[in-house]
Amino acid sequence: MTPADLCGLTMHEACDLLKKREISATELTDAVVERIRNIEPRIDAYITVTDQSARRQAEAADEAIRAGNAGPLAGIPVAVKDLICTKGIVTTCASKMLEAFVPPYDASVMEKLNNSGAVMVGKLNMDEFAMGSSTENSGFKITRNPWDLSRIPGGSSGGSAAAVAADMCLGALGSDTGGSIRQPASHCGVVGLKPTYGRVSRYGLVAFASSLDQIGPITRDVTDAAILLSAIAGHDPRDSTSVDRPVPDYRAALSTDIRGLTFGIPAEYRDAEGMDPQVSSAVEAAVRTLTDAGAKCVDISLPHTEHAVAAYYLIAPAEASSNLARYDGVKYGYRNTEAGGLKQMYNRTRSEGFGAEVKRRILLGTYALSAGYYDAYYKKASQIRTLIQRDFAAAFTRCDIILAPTAPTPAFQIGEKVDDPLQMYLSDIFTLSANLAGIPGLSVPCGFARGGLPVGLQMMANHFAEADLLKAAYAFEQAAGINGKKPEIAEDTA
Amino acid sequence: MKITKDEVQHVAELARLEIADADVEKFARTLADILEHAESLGRVDTTDVPPTAHAVEISNAFRQDVVAKHLENEAALGNAPESEAGSFVVPKVIE
């Protein structure tokens, strides 16, 4: 097997080959690290590459495989978004504020990955503090879409999606507050899953909007998403919002028999403003594929959809303005050392440490929570959130899975929307409702638009119905047969 | 919807941010765009609709009040810009 073949394996293929000892974990990790070295100058997906600790983890995995006591992900090279705390490894959130922050502990998902034997090859680029839809808000670098280097990979988990698409790791973790796993997965032609709020522990995830944030997998296929979700899900006493429910074997739930599932198609999503006709037709073709595979489809309505963007962009910044108050130059992170007194130190530290979009969201959130505006903005948005939840609850009495586009357009050009934040926010229209309602959502590749740009199909299910969601996505993936197409990226031979 | 430069500076002060004069206008414009879009929420009747702060039904999570192992002092201070005698050091508070 050539190094390129190794890097292009899915996680489950690599697991099988490792178990049969046809390949070794060190050989696989070396190939992935070499691949990162060669194409990182074109993609810029990584903030930190942990090649040395990865080598040690790979050697330990080979040893465990030989000894017959290997974990389920032993020897699989994965990477994580750089807002998941990694003990002893710098965790920046793509912010100057945390440029030198070395967490003294691992996030719960990292403990779980480490215990499963996975090999962590690095930390991935993102929009600063996960605020953005293009990864252009990173304080360090702009990640490029592997399918078209002049375009954004989506965001905020743009590094994660680009790295998976470009074979720079076999699978990755991202986080999703308003679409930040699903939208980049859609733009990069990979699978992305935002679990139910509370399904995965947020302990050690740097907080953006705590009532919306959730960690999830970004992978090459649905089977890998099921495997990675099983590895990271579960109750954690250190996150009081994580839910104490058994974690099913999600992979065992995968099947192409979806005759028992009803799919709902929301009228409001069809006529959404700014829909690209090629995205519409790719999604319509996906509905036909599912119908041909035996699915029952019904029309449904989510009447408060048009208000989701406004409600979200008050609630999320309000929570962020409170969460980000912790960056005060005292306990960790950047500090301005020239200030005369405490208050000036706070002001200068925060003004120099945060980028423009983070400041905008802090200002917006502070405004929405401030005296005289609280009722009109934050409280009103929280009431609209209830109505959006009720829309979904009503819809799930009629269907099991809701079908929608993931994003209204394919990946846009780098620089196209940077000066118009509202336009950037509006591109999240299809994804952020799931966060407001706390339900799981998944993006699976469903076709290509002009210029060979990937288009994603979004599926959403009721709380904790990830098994149904993955089954539906797996059945679609098998029926559509578009998996396995890869972007062509020239390697820089060093 | 209009946000004045003074309003931007007032909110920035509340959030402990300093906004350079050159940037105030841009923040005022983009914030006004977003808040104008949010005006549409005012048209939705939310009489008797309770606000939602948490999307999944769970009750309060209690734990036993017992001493357990937590981060050692040294590790907790490890990322501090300045520390001394096991404590965080801040610039003088009273000026």
Interface residues (C-beta under 8 A of the other chain):
Chain A: A100 F101 V102 P104 Y105 T196 Y197 G198 S211 L212 P237 S240 T241 V243 H304 E306 H307 V309 A310 A311 Y313 L314 S321 A325 D328 G329 V330 K331 Y332 G333 Y334 R335 T337 A339 G340 G341 L342 K343 Q344 M345 Y346 N347 R348 R350 S351 F354 A356 K359 R360 I362 L363 L364 T366 Y367 S370 A376 Y377 K379 K380 A381 S382 Q383 I384 R385 T386 L387 Q389 D420 P421 L422 Y425 N435 L436 A437 G438 I439 H463
Chain B: E7 V8 V11 A12 L14 A15 R16 L17 E18 I19 D23 F27 T30 L31 D33 I34 L35 H37 A38 S40 L41 G42 V44 T46 V49 P50 P51 T52 A53 H54 A55 V56 I58 A61 R63 L71 A75 A76 G78 N79 A80 P81 E82 F88 V90 P91 K92 V93 E95
